[in-house]
Amino acid sequence: MTEDLLTVPQAARHCAMSRGTIWKYVKSGEIKAFMTPGGQYRIRQTDFNAFMKRNNMYPHASDEPDSQRILLVDDEPKILKMLTTILSSAGYSLKTAKDGFDAGVKLMTFKPGLVILDLIMPGMDGFEVCRQIKTNADTAHIKVLAVTGHDCQENRDRILSEGADAYLTKPFFRNELMQTIDVLLKEKSQPEKTSA
């Protein structure tokens, strides 16, 4: 009778999310779960399937993201509005997220080719979001452009060490933004070169 039960790690693998994200959904009641006599949480497959269907998720989320899709993650509405105006006029398909938790959900449902990620946000900051993207085999190929109004060598070094592909300081010029995006998405579409 345990075939239809998932552990939190199994559920995380099933939809290519981190265990921490699944755990937050369990704690919030978004995913129904129960505790075993041994103190472990289990999720019924039917409940998990219902959760995935409600959120338009697909198992493993393994499809290659569209290079025209960009996820914007920033807690400042003015920045999101400005980026949306610039990038939608350039023909990109966009989704926005106001925090790291929201970004985790949209990564799996929207499948972007690029994430433009603010570093300093309440809750899960940009450093943690970037780390989760780059350490998950199903999302590691997604390009990350880190943006911040808190420019310092420590922030730059830290986000690049977490795997960010590029870094811009706010405020940035439109041309600088578009050129950086163009380079990142072209890199993504090029086959990887092997060194001799």
N, C-alpha and C positions, 0 to 999 in steps of 0.2 A: 504494500500500500504506500511505500515511500517513493515510487517511481515518479509521481507527479509533484514531488516536493523539491524545492530548490534552496540551497544555502545562499547566504548573501554573496559570497564570492562567485558562485555559479550564476546567479542572476546578473551580477556585474559583467561577467564574461559574455553572457547571452546577448546583452545589448551594448557591449563595448563601452561601459562606464566604469568609473572607479568604484571600489567597495564603499568608500566614504560617501559618494553620491547616492548609491543605493541605500545605504544606511540612513541618510537624511530623509529619503522618501519613506522608508519604513517608519522612522520616528515621527514624521509628520502625518502619518496615516494615509499618504497617497498610495503606498503599496501596502496591502493587507498582509500581515504576517502574524505568526503565533510563536510562542516560546515552548521549546521541548522541556521535559522534566530536567534535562541536563543544563538548561539555561541558554541553549542555542536558538537563534531565530530560524524559522523555516517559512518559505513562501510557497503557496500552492501554485502550480503551473497555470491553472485557469485564472487566478487573481493576477499573476504576473502578465499573462497574455492580455488581460483586460487593461492593465496599466499601459502596456506598450501600444495597444490600439488607441486608447484615449490620447496618447501623446504622439501619434503617427510615427512610431518607432518600428524599426525592422531588425530582426535578429542579426547580430554581429556587425551591423552597419558597415558592411565591407565594400560597398560600391565606391568607386573612385569619385571624389568630390569634383564638382563642376568648377572649372577655373574662373567662371564668371560669377561665382557666388562668394560673397564676403560677409562674414559675421562681425558686427561692430559691438565691442564690449566696453562700456564706459558708464559711470554712474552720473555723469553730467549731461542733462537733457540738451543743453545748448550745443555741446560737442557732437552728440548723436545726430541732432538735427542738421548741423553744418556738414558732417560727413555724409549723411544720407543725401543731402542736396547735391553735393559734389559728385558722389559716386553713382547715384541713380542717373544723373545727367550724362555720365560716361558709359551708361549701358549695363552696369553691374546689377545683379540681383542681390538684394540685401535683406538681412535680418538684424535686429538689434537685441542686445541683452544689457540689463542695467547692473548686473553683478555676476560674480563667478559661478554661482549655483545655476542661475538662469542660462549662462553660457554653456554649461555642461549639457543641459537638456537640448539646446538648440544645435550644438555640434552634431549630435546624433540624428536629429530630425532633418536639419537643413543641409548637412554635409558640405560645408564651404571648402573652397580651395585656399582661402586666406582668412585669418582672424586678425583684426586690428584691435589691439588689447591695451587698455589703460592699466597702469601698474598699481596705482593707489585707489582701492575701492573698499567699502565696508564688507565685512564677512570674509569671503575668500578673495584674496588680492590677486593681481595679475601674475605675480611670481608663481603662485600655486596653480593657477589656471594653466599657465605655460608648461609647468612641470608635468601636470597631468596629461596635457595634449601630447607632449613629446615623449613620455614614458609609456604611453599606450600604443601598442603595435597597430591598432586600427586607426589611430589619428596622428601618429608621429610624422606622416608625410605632409600634413597640413602646414602651410607657411604661417608664421606668426610675426606680425609687425607690432612691436611694443611702442606705445606712445605715452609720454608723461610730461606733466608740468613741473615735476620734481626732479629735474636733471641734476645728477651728480655722478661721479665716477663709480661710486659704490652701487647705485641702482643700475647703471649701464652694465657693469661687470656681472652683477648678480643675474639680471634677466638674460644676458647672453649666455651665461653658464647654465641657465635652465633650458636653453635651446632656442631662444628667439632668433629669428632669421634676420631681423633688421630692427633699428631703433631710431625713433624720431622724437625730438623735443617739441612740446607745445609752447607757443603757437608755431605752426609750420606753414609754409607757403603751399598753395594748391599744386603748383608745378612739382615741388619737391615730393609731395605725397604721391602724385600720379606717377612720377618717374620711379619711385621706390616700389610701388605696387606693380608697375609694368615689369620691372626687373625680377621681382619675386615670382610672379605668375609665369614669366617666361622660363625661369629656372625650373619651375615645377613641371612644365611641359616638356623640357629637354630630357632625353635619356641620360641616366647617370653615367659619368665617365669613370672608367677604372684606371687606376694609376699603374704604370708598368713597373 
